[in-house]
Amino acid sequence: MVRKAAKKDVEVIAKLAVLLWNNNAIEDLANEFLEIISKGNAQFFLKYDNSIPVGFA
């Protein structure tokens, strides 16, 4: 399942992102993603496998 991410999902996105960019802190990435979502001109999507988040775009 793929679903549109909301502000409440930024920590999940950040935890996935740190797997790609391991030189970053989860908190820093979460703050950056929250800022992006809050501006309203970008959107993230989460991919789930059996209710487990496995990817994002």
CHARMM-style PDB file with segment names, atoms N, HN, CA, C and O in Angstrom:
ATOM      1  N   MET     1       0.839  -1.174   0.000  1.00  0.00      PROA
ATOM      2  CA  MET     1       0.000   0.000   0.000  1.00  0.00      PROA
ATOM      3  C   MET     1       0.887   1.241   0.000  1.00  0.00      PROA
ATOM      4  O   MET     1       1.916   1.280   0.675  1.00  0.00      PROA
ATOM      5  N   VAL     2       0.488   2.232  -0.747  1.00  0.00      PROA
ATOM      6  HN  VAL     2      -0.347   2.200  -1.296  1.00  0.00      PROA
ATOM      7  CA  VAL     2       1.147   3.534  -0.768  1.00  0.00      PROA
ATOM      8  C   VAL     2       0.125   4.559  -0.314  1.00  0.00      PROA
ATOM      9  O   VAL     2      -1.024   4.546  -0.756  1.00  0.00      PROA
ATOM     10  N   ARG     3       0.554   5.452   0.577  1.00  0.00      PROA
ATOM     11  HN  ARG     3       1.487   5.462   0.936  1.00  0.00      PROA
ATOM     12  CA  ARG     3      -0.361   6.500   1.004  1.00  0.00      PROA
ATOM     13  C   ARG     3       0.386   7.824   1.134  1.00  0.00      PROA
ATOM     14  O   ARG     3       1.600   7.868   1.335  1.00  0.00      PROA
ATOM     15  N   LYS     4      -0.377   8.880   1.014  1.00  0.00      PROA
ATOM     16  HN  LYS     4      -1.363   8.844   0.851  1.00  0.00      PROA
ATOM     17  CA  LYS     4       0.144  10.237   1.144  1.00  0.00      PROA
ATOM     18  C   LYS     4       0.578  10.454   2.597  1.00  0.00      PROA
ATOM     19  O   LYS     4      -0.171  10.147   3.524  1.00  0.00      PROA
ATOM     20  N   ALA     5       1.776  10.978   2.786  1.00  0.00      PROA
ATOM     21  HN  ALA     5       2.384  11.228   2.032  1.00  0.00      PROA
ATOM     22  CA  ALA     5       2.278  11.240   4.135  1.00  0.00      PROA
ATOM     23  C   ALA     5       1.755  12.571   4.648  1.00  0.00      PROA
ATOM     24  O   ALA     5       1.518  13.504   3.880  1.00  0.00      PROA
ATOM     25  N   ALA     6       1.581  12.638   5.952  1.00  0.00      PROA
ATOM     26  HN  ALA     6       1.773  11.880   6.575  1.00  0.00      PROA
ATOM     27  CA  ALA     6       1.126  13.852   6.623  1.00  0.00      PROA
ATOM     28  C   ALA     6       2.229  14.337   7.568  1.00  0.00      PROA
ATOM     29  O   ALA     6       3.261  13.685   7.725  1.00  0.00      PROA
ATOM     30  N   LYS     7       1.992  15.478   8.185  1.00  0.00      PROA
ATOM     31  HN  LYS     7       1.153  16.007   8.058  1.00  0.00      PROA
ATOM     32  CA  LYS     7       2.969  16.012   9.135  1.00  0.00      PROA
ATOM     33  C   LYS     7       3.296  15.012  10.236  1.00  0.00      PROA
ATOM     34  O   LYS     7       4.430  14.959  10.711  1.00  0.00      PROA
ATOM     35  N   LYS     8       2.316  14.226  10.639  1.00  0.00      PROA
ATOM     36  HN  LYS     8       1.395  14.269  10.253  1.00  0.00      PROA
ATOM     37  CA  LYS     8       2.537  13.248  11.708  1.00  0.00      PROA
ATOM     38  C   LYS     8       3.462  12.110  11.281  1.00  0.00      PROA
ATOM     39  O   LYS     8       3.910  11.333  12.125  1.00  0.00      PROA
ATOM     40  N   ASP     9       3.749  12.002  10.005  1.00  0.00      PROA
ATOM     41  HN  ASP     9       3.385  12.633   9.320  1.00  0.00      PROA
ATOM     42  CA  ASP     9       4.579  10.920   9.470  1.00  0.00      PROA
ATOM     43  C   ASP     9       6.047  11.299   9.286  1.00  0.00      PROA
ATOM     44  O   ASP     9       6.835  10.471   8.830  1.00  0.00      PROA
ATOM     45  N   VAL    10       6.430  12.519   9.627  1.00  0.00      PROA
ATOM     46  HN  VAL    10       5.790  13.191   9.998  1.00  0.00      PROA
ATOM     47  CA  VAL    10       7.796  12.956   9.326  1.00  0.00      PROA
ATOM     48  C   VAL    10       8.849  12.113  10.047  1.00  0.00      PROA
ATOM     49  O   VAL    10       9.935  11.906   9.505  1.00  0.00      PROA
ATOM     50  N   GLU    11       8.561  11.632  11.233  1.00  0.00      PROA
ATOM     51  HN  GLU    11       7.679  11.800  11.673  1.00  0.00      PROA
ATOM     52  CA  GLU    11       9.548  10.803  11.937  1.00  0.00      PROA
ATOM     53  C   GLU    11       9.737   9.459  11.226  1.00  0.00      PROA
ATOM     54  O   GLU    11      10.855   8.948  11.144  1.00  0.00      PROA
ATOM     55  N   VAL    12       8.659   8.899  10.720  1.00  0.00      PROA
ATOM     56  HN  VAL    12       7.752   9.314  10.786  1.00  0.00      PROA
ATOM     57  CA  VAL    12       8.748   7.643   9.968  1.00  0.00      PROA
ATOM     58  C   VAL    12       9.582   7.865   8.710  1.00  0.00      PROA
ATOM     59  O   VAL    12      10.446   7.052   8.382  1.00  0.00      PROA
ATOM     60  N   ILE    13       9.325   8.949   8.017  1.00  0.00      PROA
ATOM     61  HN  ILE    13       8.623   9.610   8.283  1.00  0.00      PROA
ATOM     62  CA  ILE    13      10.083   9.273   6.807  1.00  0.00      PROA
ATOM     63  C   ILE    13      11.557   9.480   7.158  1.00  0.00      PROA
ATOM     64  O   ILE    13      12.441   8.998   6.450  1.00  0.00      PROA
ATOM     65  N   ALA    14      11.812  10.185   8.235  1.00  0.00      PROA
ATOM     66  HN  ALA    14      11.093  10.577   8.810  1.00  0.00      PROA
ATOM     67  CA  ALA    14      13.192  10.452   8.653  1.00  0.00      PROA
ATOM     68  C   ALA    14      13.925   9.165   9.016  1.00  0.00      PROA
ATOM     69  O   ALA    14      15.107   9.023   8.703  1.00  0.00      PROA
ATOM     70  N   LYS    15      13.251   8.234   9.666  1.00  0.00      PROA
ATOM     71  HN  LYS    15      12.291   8.349   9.921  1.00  0.00      PROA
ATOM     72  CA  LYS    15      13.883   6.951  10.016  1.00  0.00      PROA
ATOM     73  C   LYS    15      14.247   6.163   8.761  1.00  0.00      PROA
ATOM     74  O   LYS    15      15.277   5.490   8.724  1.00  0.00      PROA
ATOM     75  N   LEU    16      13.415   6.245   7.749  1.00  0.00      PROA
ATOM     76  HN  LEU    16      12.579   6.791   7.779  1.00  0.00      PROA
ATOM     77  CA  LEU    16      13.734   5.587   6.479  1.00  0.00      PROA
ATOM     78  C   LEU    16      14.861   6.334   5.762  1.00  0.00      PROA
ATOM     79  O   LEU    16      15.756   5.715   5.186  1.00  0.00      PROA
ATOM     80  N   ALA    17      14.812   7.652   5.801  1.00  0.00      PROA
ATOM     81  HN  ALA    17      14.085   8.155   6.269  1.00  0.00      PROA
ATOM     82  CA  ALA    17      15.811   8.465   5.114  1.00  0.00      PROA
ATOM     83  C   ALA    17      17.207   8.278   5.694  1.00  0.00      PROA
ATOM     84  O   ALA    17      18.195   8.295   4.959  1.00  0.00      PROA
ATOM     85  N   VAL    18      17.292   8.102   6.999  1.00  0.00      PROA
ATOM     86  HN  VAL    18      16.490   8.088   7.596  1.00  0.00      PROA
ATOM     87  CA  VAL    18      18.609   7.946   7.620  1.00  0.00      PROA
ATOM     88  C   VAL    18      19.266   6.628   7.184  1.00  0.00      PROA
ATOM     89  O   VAL    18      20.484   6.480   7.283  1.00  0.00      PROA
ATOM     90  N   LEU    19      18.479   5.696   6.712  1.00  0.00      PROA
ATOM     91  HN  LEU    19      17.490   5.816   6.632  1.00  0.00      PROA
ATOM     92  CA  LEU    19      19.045   4.465   6.158  1.00  0.00      PROA
ATOM     93  C   LEU    19      19.770   4.750   4.842  1.00  0.00      PROA
ATOM     94  O   LEU    19      20.718   4.050   4.486  1.00  0.00      PROA
ATOM     95  N   LEU    20      19.327   5.765   4.132  1.00  0.00      PROA
ATOM     96  HN  LEU    20      18.557   6.333   4.421  1.00  0.00      PROA
ATOM     97  CA  LEU    20      19.980   6.180   2.886  1.00  0.00      PROA
ATOM     98  C   LEU    20      21.113   7.164   3.149  1.00  0.00      PROA
ATOM     99  O   LEU    20      22.184   7.074   2.549  1.00  0.00      PROA
ATOM    100  N   TRP    21      20.862   8.093   4.042  1.00  0.00      PROA
ATOM    101  HN  TRP    21      19.991   8.166   4.529  1.00  0.00      PROA
ATOM    102  CA  TRP    21      21.809   9.166   4.342  1.00  0.00      PROA
ATOM    103  C   TRP    21      22.240   9.045   5.794  1.00  0.00      PROA
ATOM    104  O   TRP    21      21.820   9.840   6.634  1.00  0.00      PROA
ATOM    105  N   ASN    22      23.076   8.054   6.098  1.00  0.00      PROA
ATOM    106  HN  ASN    22      23.417   7.407   5.415  1.00  0.00      PROA
ATOM    107  CA  ASN    22      23.413   7.730   7.487  1.00  0.00      PROA
ATOM    108  C   ASN    22      24.328   8.755   8.163  1.00  0.00      PROA
ATOM    109  O   ASN    22      24.645   8.594   9.341  1.00  0.00      PROA
ATOM    110  N   ASN    23      24.753   9.779   7.468  1.00  0.00      PROA
ATOM    111  HN  ASN    23      24.495   9.909   6.510  1.00  0.00      PROA
ATOM    112  CA  ASN    23      25.537  10.838   8.094  1.00  0.00      PROA
ATOM    113  C   ASN    23      24.654  11.927   8.692  1.00  0.00      PROA
ATOM    114  O   ASN    23      25.151  12.961   9.137  1.00  0.00      PROA
ATOM    115  N   ASN    24      23.344  11.692   8.702  1.00  0.00      PROA
ATOM    116  HN  ASN    24      22.940  10.852   8.341  1.00  0.00      PROA
ATOM    117  CA  ASN    24      22.380  12.657   9.233  1.00  0.00      PROA
ATOM    118  C   ASN    24      21.699  12.089  10.465  1.00  0.00      PROA
ATOM    119  O   ASN    24      21.631  10.874  10.651  1.00  0.00      PROA
ATOM    120  N   ALA    25      21.198  12.979  11.296  1.00  0.00      PROA
ATOM    121  HN  ALA    25      21.253  13.966  11.145  1.00  0.00      PROA
ATOM    122  CA  ALA    25      20.435  12.580  12.479  1.00  0.00      PROA
ATOM    123  C   ALA    25      18.953  12.533  12.129  1.00  0.00      PROA
ATOM    124  O   ALA    25      18.468  13.334  11.331  1.00  0.00      PROA
ATOM    125  N   ILE    26      18.247  11.596  12.729  1.00  0.00      PROA
ATOM    126  HN  ILE    26      18.641  10.945  13.378  1.00  0.00      PROA
ATOM    127  CA  ILE    26      16.807  11.451  12.482  1.00  0.00      PROA
ATOM    128  C   ILE    26      16.088  12.761  12.798  1.00  0.00      PROA
ATOM    129  O   ILE    26      15.233  13.206  12.032  1.00  0.00      PROA
ATOM    130  N   GLU    27      16.433  13.366  13.911  1.00  0.00      PROA
ATOM    131  HN  GLU    27      17.128  13.005  14.533  1.00  0.00      PROA
ATOM    132  CA  GLU    27      15.763  14.613  14.314  1.00  0.00      PROA
ATOM    133  C   GLU    27      15.974  15.724  13.284  1.00  0.00      PROA
ATOM    134  O   GLU    27      15.043  16.466  12.968  1.00  0.00      PROA
ATOM    135  N   ASP    28      17.190  15.835  12.765  1.00  0.00      PROA
ATOM    136  HN  ASP    28      17.945  15.233  13.021  1.00  0.00      PROA
ATOM    137  CA  ASP    28      17.471  16.866  11.755  1.00  0.00      PROA
ATOM    138  C   ASP    28      16.667  16.628  10.485  1.00  0.00      PROA
ATOM    139  O   ASP    28      16.098  17.560   9.916  1.00  0.00      PROA
ATOM    140  N   LEU    29      16.623  15.374  10.046  1.00  0.00      PROA
ATOM    141  HN  LEU    29      17.085  14.617  10.508  1.00  0.00      PROA
ATOM    142  CA  LEU    29      15.850  15.048   8.846  1.00  0.00      PROA
ATOM    143  C   LEU    29      14.361  15.267   9.078  1.00  0.00      PROA
ATOM    144  O   LEU    29      13.666  15.774   8.198  1.00  0.00      PROA
ATOM    145  N   ALA    30      13.869  14.890  10.250  1.00  0.00      PROA
ATOM    146  HN  ALA    30      14.434  14.478  10.965  1.00  0.00      PROA
ATOM    147  CA  ALA    30      12.449  15.089  10.561  1.00  0.00      PROA
ATOM    148  C   ALA    30      12.097  16.574  10.502  1.00  0.00      PROA
ATOM    149  O   ALA    30      11.059  16.948   9.956  1.00  0.00      PROA
ATOM    150  N   ASN    31      12.951  17.410  11.056  1.00  0.00      PROA
ATOM    151  HN  ASN    31      13.795  17.106  11.499  1.00  0.00      PROA
ATOM    152  CA  ASN    31      12.702  18.857  11.015  1.00  0.00      PROA
ATOM    153  C   ASN    31      12.700  19.377   9.580  1.00  0.00      PROA
ATOM    154  O   ASN    31      11.874  20.214   9.215  1.00  0.00      PROA
ATOM    155  N   GLU    32      13.624  18.877   8.777  1.00  0.00      PROA
ATOM    156  HN  GLU    32      14.295  18.198   9.074  1.00  0.00      PROA
ATOM    157  CA  GLU    32      13.693  19.301   7.380  1.00  0.00      PROA
ATOM    158  C   GLU    32      12.448  18.854   6.608  1.00  0.00      PROA
ATOM    159  O   GLU    32      11.882  19.634   5.841  1.00  0.00      PROA
ATOM    160  N   PHE    33      12.022  17.610   6.805  1.00  0.00      PROA
ATOM    161  HN  PHE    33      12.481  16.976   7.428  1.00  0.00      PROA
ATOM    162  CA  PHE    33      10.835  17.106   6.117  1.00  0.00      PROA
ATOM    163  C   PHE    33       9.579  17.835   6.584  1.00  0.00      PROA
ATOM    164  O   PHE    33       8.687  18.102   5.778  1.00  0.00      PROA
ATOM    165  N   LEU    34       9.497  18.158   7.862  1.00  0.00      PROA
ATOM    166  HN  LEU    34      10.222  17.941   8.517  1.00  0.00      PROA
ATOM    167  CA  LEU    34       8.351  18.905   8.376  1.00  0.00      PROA
ATOM    168  C   LEU    34       8.278  20.286   7.736  1.00  0.00      PROA
ATOM    169  O   LEU    34       7.197  20.756   7.383  1.00  0.00      PROA
ATOM    170  N   GLU    35       9.423  20.929   7.589  1.00  0.00      PROA
ATOM    171  HN  GLU    35      10.301  20.547   7.876  1.00  0.00      PROA
ATOM    172  CA  GLU    35       9.453  22.234   6.943  1.00  0.00      PROA
ATOM    173  C   GLU    35       8.977  22.134   5.489  1.00  0.00      PROA
ATOM    174  O   GLU    35       8.224  22.986   5.017  1.00  0.00      PROA
ATOM    175  N   ILE    36       9.419  21.098   4.793  1.00  0.00      PROA
ATOM    176  HN  ILE    36      10.031  20.406   5.177  1.00  0.00      PROA
ATOM    177  CA  ILE    36       9.020  20.906   3.396  1.00  0.00      PROA
ATOM    178  C   ILE    36       7.518  20.693   3.286  1.00  0.00      PROA
ATOM    179  O   ILE    36       6.855  21.314   2.455  1.00  0.00      PROA
ATOM    180  N   ILE    37       6.979  19.805   4.132  1.00  0.00      PROA
ATOM    181  HN  ILE    37       7.518  19.300   4.807  1.00  0.00      PROA
ATOM    182  CA  ILE    37       5.535  19.520   4.100  1.00  0.00      PROA
ATOM    183  C   ILE    37       4.731  20.765   4.478  1.00  0.00      PROA
ATOM    184  O   ILE    37       3.694  21.048   3.877  1.00  0.00      PROA
ATOM    185  N   SER    38       5.212  21.497   5.469  1.00  0.00      PROA
ATOM    186  HN  SER    38       6.054  21.266   5.957  1.00  0.00      PROA
ATOM    187  CA  SER    38       4.485  22.671   5.961  1.00  0.00      PROA
ATOM    188  C   SER    38       4.363  23.771   4.917  1.00  0.00      PROA
ATOM    189  O   SER    38       3.398  24.535   4.932  1.00  0.00      PROA
ATOM    190  N   LYS    39       5.326  23.858   4.016  1.00  0.00      PROA
ATOM    191  HN  LYS    39       6.109  23.238   4.004  1.00  0.00      PROA
ATOM    192  CA  LYS    39       5.274  24.886   2.976  1.00  0.00      PROA
ATOM    193  C   LYS    39       4.149  24.625   1.982  1.00  0.00      PROA
ATOM    194  O   LYS    39       3.677  25.549   1.320  1.00  0.00      PROA
ATOM    195  N   GLY    40       3.720  23.378   1.877  1.00  0.00      PROA
ATOM    196  HN  GLY    40       4.104  22.627   2.415  1.00  0.00      PROA
ATOM    197  CA  GLY    40       2.574  23.059   1.035  1.00  0.00      PROA
ATOM    198  C   GLY    40       2.841  22.919  -0.443  1.00  0.00      PROA
ATOM    199  O   GLY    40       1.906  22.708  -1.214  1.00  0.00      PROA
ATOM    200  N   ASN    41       4.100  23.030  -0.868  1.00  0.00      PROA
ATOM    201  HN  ASN    41       4.860  23.202  -0.241  1.00  0.00      PROA
ATOM    202  CA  ASN    41       4.381  22.906  -2.294  1.00  0.00      PROA
ATOM    203  C   ASN    41       5.108  21.604  -2.646  1.00  0.00      PROA
ATOM    204  O   ASN    41       5.643  21.463  -3.746  1.00  0.00      PROA
ATOM    205  N   ALA    42       5.124  20.658  -1.707  1.00  0.00      PROA
ATOM    206  HN  ALA    42       4.690  20.772  -0.813  1.00  0.00      PROA
ATOM    207  CA  ALA    42       5.728  19.344  -1.934  1.00  0.00      PROA
ATOM    208  C   ALA    42       4.938  18.305  -1.139  1.00  0.00      PROA
ATOM    209  O   ALA    42       4.234  18.633  -0.183  1.00  0.00      PROA
ATOM    210  N   GLN    43       5.068  17.066  -1.549  1.00  0.00      PROA
ATOM    211  HN  GLN    43       5.639  16.799  -2.326  1.00  0.00      PROA
ATOM    212  CA  GLN    43       4.346  15.989  -0.887  1.00  0.00      PROA
ATOM    213  C   GLN    43       5.232  14.757  -0.813  1.00  0.00      PROA
ATOM    214  O   GLN    43       6.004  14.476  -1.729  1.00  0.00      PROA
ATOM    215  N   PHE    44       5.112  14.027   0.287  1.00  0.00      PROA
ATOM    216  HN  PHE    44       4.485  14.255   1.032  1.00  0.00      PROA
ATOM    217  CA  PHE    44       5.798  12.746   0.458  1.00  0.00      PROA
ATOM    218  C   PHE    44       4.768  11.626   0.443  1.00  0.00      PROA
ATOM    219  O   PHE    44       3.605  11.823   0.793  1.00  0.00      PROA
ATOM    220  N   PHE    45       5.217  10.459   0.034  1.00  0.00      PROA
ATOM    221  HN  PHE    45       6.162  10.299  -0.250  1.00  0.00      PROA
ATOM    222  CA  PHE    45       4.378   9.264   0.049  1.00  0.00      PROA
ATOM    223  C   PHE    45       5.128   8.164   0.776  1.00  0.00      PROA
ATOM    224  O   PHE    45       6.350   8.059   0.674  1.00  0.00      PROA
ATOM    225  N   LEU    46       4.390   7.345   1.511  1.00  0.00      PROA
ATOM    226  HN  LEU    46       3.397   7.431   1.594  1.00  0.00      PROA
ATOM    227  CA  LEU    46       4.968   6.217   2.238  1.00  0.00      PROA
ATOM    228  C   LEU    46       4.498   4.913   1.625  1.00  0.00      PROA
ATOM    229  O   LEU    46       3.323   4.758   1.294  1.00  0.00      PROA
ATOM    230  N   LYS    47       5.422   3.980   1.478  1.00  0.00      PROA
ATOM    231  HN  LYS    47       6.377   4.107   1.748  1.00  0.00      PROA
ATOM    232  CA  LYS    47       5.121   2.635   0.983  1.00  0.00      PROA
ATOM    233  C   LYS    47       5.132   1.694   2.177  1.00  0.00      PROA
ATOM    234  O   LYS    47       6.083   1.675   2.959  1.00  0.00      PROA
ATOM    235  N   TYR    48       4.053   0.906   2.311  1.00  0.00      PROA
ATOM    236  HN  TYR    48       3.281   0.921   1.677  1.00  0.00      PROA
ATOM    237  CA  TYR    48       3.923  -0.043   3.408  1.00  0.00      PROA
ATOM    238  C   TYR    48       3.873  -1.464   2.870  1.00  0.00      PROA
ATOM    239  O   TYR    48       3.320  -1.717   1.800  1.00  0.00      PROA
ATOM    240  N   ASP    49       4.451  -2.377   3.618  1.00  0.00      PROA
ATOM    241  HN  ASP    49       4.900  -2.171   4.487  1.00  0.00      PROA
ATOM    242  CA  ASP    49       4.364  -3.805   3.347  1.00  0.00      PROA
ATOM    243  C   ASP    49       3.849  -4.455   4.624  1.00  0.00      PROA
ATOM    244  O   ASP    49       4.565  -4.532   5.622  1.00  0.00      PROA
ATOM    245  N   ASN    50       2.601  -4.923   4.586  1.00  0.00      PROA
ATOM    246  HN  ASN    50       2.020  -4.860   3.775  1.00  0.00      PROA
ATOM    247  CA  ASN    50       1.983  -5.508   5.792  1.00  0.00      PROA
ATOM    248  C   ASN    50       2.043  -4.542   6.976  1.00  0.00      PROA
ATOM    249  O   ASN    50       2.427  -4.932   8.079  1.00  0.00      PROA
ATOM    250  N   SER    51       1.673  -3.317   6.753  1.00  0.00      PROA
ATOM    251  HN  SER    51       1.362  -3.001   5.857  1.00  0.00      PROA
ATOM    252  CA  SER    51       1.601  -2.236   7.743  1.00  0.00      PROA
ATOM    253  C   SER    51       2.969  -1.780   8.275  1.00  0.00      PROA
ATOM    254  O   SER    51       3.033  -1.044   9.260  1.00  0.00      PROA
ATOM    255  N   ILE    52       4.045  -2.205   7.641  1.00  0.00      PROA
ATOM    256  HN  ILE    52       3.993  -2.804   6.841  1.00  0.00      PROA
ATOM    257  CA  ILE    52       5.394  -1.780   8.026  1.00  0.00      PROA
ATOM    258  C   ILE    52       5.906  -0.807   6.959  1.00  0.00      PROA
ATOM    259  O   ILE    52       5.928  -1.146   5.776  1.00  0.00      PROA
ATOM    260  N   PRO    53       6.319   0.406   7.369  1.00  0.00      PROA
ATOM    261  CA  PRO    53       6.834   1.345   6.383  1.00  0.00      PROA
ATOM    262  C   PRO    53       8.175   0.845   5.822  1.00  0.00      PROA
ATOM    263  O   PRO    53       9.113   0.566   6.570  1.00  0.00      PROA
ATOM    264  N   VAL    54       8.239   0.742   4.501  1.00  0.00      PROA
ATOM    265  HN  VAL    54       7.478   0.969   3.894  1.00  0.00      PROA
ATOM    266  CA  VAL    54       9.444   0.208   3.856  1.00  0.00      PROA
ATOM    267  C   VAL    54      10.084   1.171   2.860  1.00  0.00      PROA
ATOM    268  O   VAL    54      11.193   0.919   2.389  1.00  0.00      PROA
ATOM    269  N   GLY    55       9.405   2.267   2.535  1.00  0.00      PROA
ATOM    270  HN  GLY    55       8.504   2.471   2.918  1.00  0.00      PROA
ATOM    271  CA  GLY    55       9.975   3.211   1.597  1.00  0.00      PROA
ATOM    272  C   GLY    55       9.196   4.500   1.550  1.00  0.00      PROA
ATOM    273  O   GLY    55       8.081   4.599   2.063  1.00  0.00      PROA
ATOM    274  N   PHE    56       9.808   5.491   0.922  1.00  0.00      PROA
ATOM    275  HN  PHE    56      10.714   5.411   0.506  1.00  0.00      PROA
ATOM    276  CA  PHE    56       9.152   6.785   0.778  1.00  0.00      PROA
ATOM    277  C   PHE    56       9.593   7.431  -0.524  1.00  0.00      PROA
ATOM    278  O   PHE    56      10.629   7.088  -1.093  1.00  0.00      PROA
ATOM    279  N   ALA    57       8.789   8.362  -0.975  1.00  0.00      PROA
ATOM    280  HN  ALA    57       7.947   8.640  -0.513  1.00  0.00      PROA
ATOM    281  CA  ALA    57       9.118   9.151  -2.166  1.00  0.00      PROA
ATOM    282  C   ALA    57       8.683  10.576  -1.925  1.00  0.00      PROA
ATOM    283  OT1 ALA    57       8.858  11.431  -2.793  1.00  0.00      PROA
TER     284      ALA     57
END
